[in-house]
Amino acid sequence: MVIPLGKQVPDEHHPTVSLRHGVVWGADGISLADTRTATRDLLARAGHPPEAQVSQDAQLVVSELVTNALRHAPGPGGLLLEVLPGAPARLRITVHDTSPRTPRLRVPDPRRVGGHGMHLLTRLCDRLETGHRADGKHVTAEIHLPHTDPRLPEPGPRVD
C-alpha cells in the first residue's frame, strides 16, 4: 500500500524546502517505476527536465536506495524527496526501512552479481549518510542541482 504524504510549497515545518514528495509502503512494497516517476516529476517541477543528467542520476539513486530497502528490510518503509534551495540547490533523498544494518561498501568484484550499489551511490551523490532509528534506519543522499534560470520557460515536450 502506498500512502502519499503530499506535496507542499513551502512547508511550515521545513521553511527551506521548496518542493517535496513522500510515500510510505507496507509489507507489499512499492513500485520502483513509481519512485523513479516521482523523482523525475519533482525535478521537472524544480526546472530540471527528465533528459537532464541530474534527473537521470537522481532516478538511479532513488531506485538503488529503495531496492536495497525492499531487499534487505522486512515490513514498512518510506521515501522522502526534498528539493532544497540554496547555493547550491540540492535534492535530498531519504529512505526509511526496518533493518538496523548500516549499508557497507563491498570489495569490488566484476564477477559478482550484486553488491555494487554503494560504489554507484558514492560516485553519484555529494553526500551519503545513514542514521539509526528505534525501528530501523534511514539512508540519506544528497545530489547538488545545477543552477536553473527562473526567467526561462518551463520545459515543454521534446520534438525530435
N, C-alpha and C positions, 0 to 999 in steps of 0.2 A: 504494500500500500504506500502510495506517495502522498504526502500532505504538503502542499505549497505553503511556505512561510510568508510569502508575499514579496512585493517589490515596493520599496519606499524611496522617495526622493524629496527632501533629505529625511534622515531618520533622527528622531529626537534623542535616541539612546546613543547614536554614533554620529555626531554632527559632522564629522569629517568624511563620512561615507556618502558619495553622491548617488550610487546605484548599488542595489544588492538583490540577490535571489537566493532562496534557500529551499531545500527539500529534506524531508526525513523519510526513512523507509523502515519497514518491519522485517520479519523473517523471510518474506518473499523477495527481498532485494529491490533493485531499481534497474531500469533500462539504461545501459551505458550510452545508447544513442540519445536518450532524453537528456542526460547530463551534458553531452557534447553540444546538443542543440541549445540548451540553456546558456552555456558558456558563450557560444557563438552569438546568440541573440543579445546577451548582456553587453558583450564587447561592441557589437554593432551599434547599440544604443549609445555607447560611450564614444563612438566615432572611429572604431576600428573594424573595417569591413571583414567579412569571412575570408576573403582571399589574402588578407594581410598575414605576414609571418607570425606576428604576435598572437593572432586569433588561432592559427593552426597549432602553435606551440602550446597555448593555454588549453586547447581541447585535448591534446595529447597528455598533458599533466593531469587534468581532471580525470581522464579515462584511466590513467595509471593508478592514481590515488584511490579512486572508487573501486577499481578492480581489486586492488590489494585489500581494501576493507571487506569487500564481499567474499574474497577467497580465504582470508585469514581470521575473520571475526564473526562469530555467530550472532544472530539477532539483529537488533535495530542499528541504524547508523544515520548519518546526516551529512549534507553538503551545504556549505555556505560560500557564495561567491560575492565579493565586495570590490567595487571599483573605488579606490581611494585617491582623491585628488591630491595634488602637491607637485613638488619638483624633485624627483619625477613622480608622475602618477603611477599607481600600481594596481594590479589585480591580486587580491588576496583570496586564496583558495583554502578552505578549511574542511577537512573530512573527519568526522567523529565515528568511532567504532567501539566495540566492546572488548577488544583484545588489549591486554596491558603490555604486550610485547612491542618494543621500540623497533621500527624498521632499521635494517642494517645493510651496509654495502657488503656485497659478497665478492670474493676474488673473481675477477673476470675469467670466464671460460667460454670461448666461442662455440664449443661443442655442446654446452648445456642448454637445454630448453628452459627458459625462465631464469629468474634471478638477476636480470639486467636492469630492472626498473629504477632502482635507486641511482644507478650511474646516469641514466637518462634524466632523472629529476635533477640531479646536481648540476647537469650541464644546461638545462633549460630554465632553471629557477635562480632568481637572485637571492632568495632566502628560503631555507627549508628547515623546519624545526618540529619536534614532537613534544607535546605536553601531556602529562598524565592527569587523569580524572578518576573519581571514585568508581565510575562504571566503565573504565577503559582508557582510551587516549584520544587525542586529536593530533592530526598532522596538518601543519600549516605551511603553505608555499606562497611565495610572492614572486610576481613577474613584473618588471618595470614596463610601463606602457610608453610608446613613443608619443611625443607631443602631437596633439591634433589642433588644427586651427579652427576655432569655433565659427569663424566667418565663412568657412567652406560649406557648401550644401551637403545635406545628408547623402550618403552613398545611395545610388539608385541601382536598378537591375543592370547586370553586366550584359553588354551586347558584344557578341563575337563577330 
